[in-house]
Amino acid sequence: MTPPLQLLAVDTLLSDEERDIRDTVRRFADDHLRPAVSDWFEVGTLPVRELAKEFGALGLLGMHLQGYGCAGTSAVDYGLACTELEAVDGGVRSMVSVQGSLSMYSIHRFGSDEQRAEWLPRLAAGELVGCFGLTEPDAGSDPASMRTTARRDGPDWVLDGTKMWITNGNVADVATVWARTDEGIRGFLVPTGTPGFTARPVGRKLSLRASDTAELVLDGVRLPGTARLPGGNGLGAALKCLNEARFGIVFGALGAARECLETALEYAGTRTQFGRPLAGFQLTQRKLADMTLELGKGMLLALHLGRLKDAGTLTPEQVSVGKLNSTREALAIARECRTILGGSGITLDYPVLRHALNLETVLTYEGTAEMHTLVVGQALTGLAAFRG
Ligand SMILES: Cc1cc2nc3c(=O)[nH]c(=O)nc-3n(C[C@H](O)[C@H](O)[C@H](O)COP(=O)(O)OP(=O)(O)OC[C@H]3O[C@@H](n4cnc5c(N)ncnc54)[C@H](O)[C@@H]3O)c2cc1C
């Protein structure tokens, strides 16, 4: 019997160092995350602070960034780590993605030297937690319609508004907040202890339950002039951060798919009906074969995009192709695997429905499947169908 990704010998495309990093993260996941994750999901919690320190010690936070205590790995290394983390749970991968690719990247790319020195080493070590506030209750796919404002008051900035669905938001020490100013959209670093800043948990989630999700309220939050990210000018800057996080999802979602498929394979091999294992039925084999094709193709695409990123040539449209493909196919795989597990598939005893539920979010955040479809459509036709 051949494991799904071995069929295409995907491993032969990885360097020894890449395999080492992947195996290290996988071992950590097996020892420290997998035993607890279904309980976290059931209760609706994630020990973000504890995990941040552990991930920091492993070098996983902002791992593909250079300097300031970051590991400075390749993009492919980072992608492989995301695959292993999301094989455990999308909530765990989201915590790392938001810390590294949204919070830390925004500071690394758009911050001043002082801001980088102040925040990045402690975020990389997991001593501090960061979040990223772009989405608002009335501005999701269309962030340009945001209502949060930042106005000058003498040397200070004063921020007012509400951000919605903010991962790590209840725990974070610092929030990167995007707000409208007289000169356009700008990014700000908001220490969460600043008067006027409050975070409220988003409750009743049926997806990414093992993830901290917050509504952030900024009510006259007064910040010094130095709180603005000097390079964080325009929505394009915010979208560059999202592009980093989407890259992690290209790899991550396939980790969830892999876990589901491996679970379904094992289940189908041991569960007997009509006197034979489920795996012996042609209909089951067709499901397994089709899913293996999509997982393998998705992983080859992810690696190709990772190599392009490491070469410095990856375009946002290519990231859209990868994000759309990985999330759509991973969700289809998770749902199909659930059918193979029958009734057992709806419980938390197996990871498949948990992954399927998580992937509903992963399909939607960092640009919905529809928006990425339209980005690809625009690249093909030159026409932006998402604008009125
Ligand atoms: C658990 C979770 C965590 C998140 N974490 C963060 C975070 O840390 N930081 C952050 O800033 N945001 C975060 N988000 C927000 C996420 O990015 C948004 O939910 C996403 O951008 C979609 O916005 P929306 O939910 O407002 O949906 P809407 O924009 O209202 O879209 C609803 C539906 O309409 C479709 N649609 C919208 N416009 C068009 C169009 N022009 N053409 C065709 N279809 C269209 C969409 O594709 C979607 O299917 C998170 C979301 C979730 C659920």
The ligand as an ORCA input file, in Angstrom:
! r2SCAN-3c Opt
* xyz 0 1
  C     -12.407     32.636     11.471
  C     -12.020     33.842     10.670
  C     -10.810     34.473     10.924
  C     -10.465     35.639     10.237
  N      -9.290     36.314     10.538
  C      -9.081     37.574     10.036
  C      -7.979     38.373     10.491
  O      -7.154     37.938     11.304
  N      -7.857     39.652     10.018
  C      -8.752     40.183      9.111
  O      -8.594     41.351      8.740
  N      -9.791     39.437      8.650
  C      -9.989     38.156      9.103
  N     -11.062     37.389      8.641
  C     -12.026     38.015      7.729
  C     -12.052     37.403      6.333
  O     -10.918     37.782      5.615
  C     -13.382     37.822      5.684
  O     -14.407     37.051      6.275
  C     -13.378     37.629      4.173
  O     -12.545     38.582      3.566
  C     -14.780     37.743      3.569
  O     -15.430     38.899      4.016
  P     -16.913     38.782      4.590
  O     -16.956     37.693      5.594
  O     -17.298     40.149      5.028
  O     -17.799     38.317      3.361
  P     -18.397     39.238      2.207
  O     -17.331     40.106      1.639
  O     -19.641     39.894      2.673
  O     -18.764     38.142      1.110
  C     -19.907     37.277      1.220
  C     -20.004     36.456     -0.053
  O     -20.165     37.328     -1.182
  C     -19.168     37.078     -2.142
  N     -18.801     38.312     -2.830
  C     -18.462     39.519     -2.284
  N     -18.161     40.389     -3.247
  C     -18.293     39.729     -4.419
  C     -18.111     40.093     -5.796
  N     -17.691     41.320     -6.160
  N     -18.350     39.163     -6.733
  C     -18.745     37.912     -6.389
  N     -18.932     37.514     -5.127
  C     -18.711     38.411     -4.151
  C     -17.995     36.521     -1.349
  O     -17.105     35.801     -2.165
  C     -18.723     35.648     -0.337
  O     -19.055     34.423     -0.935
  C     -11.359     36.162      9.257
  C     -12.559     35.483      8.969
  C     -12.890     34.351      9.667
  C     -14.199     33.670      9.348
*
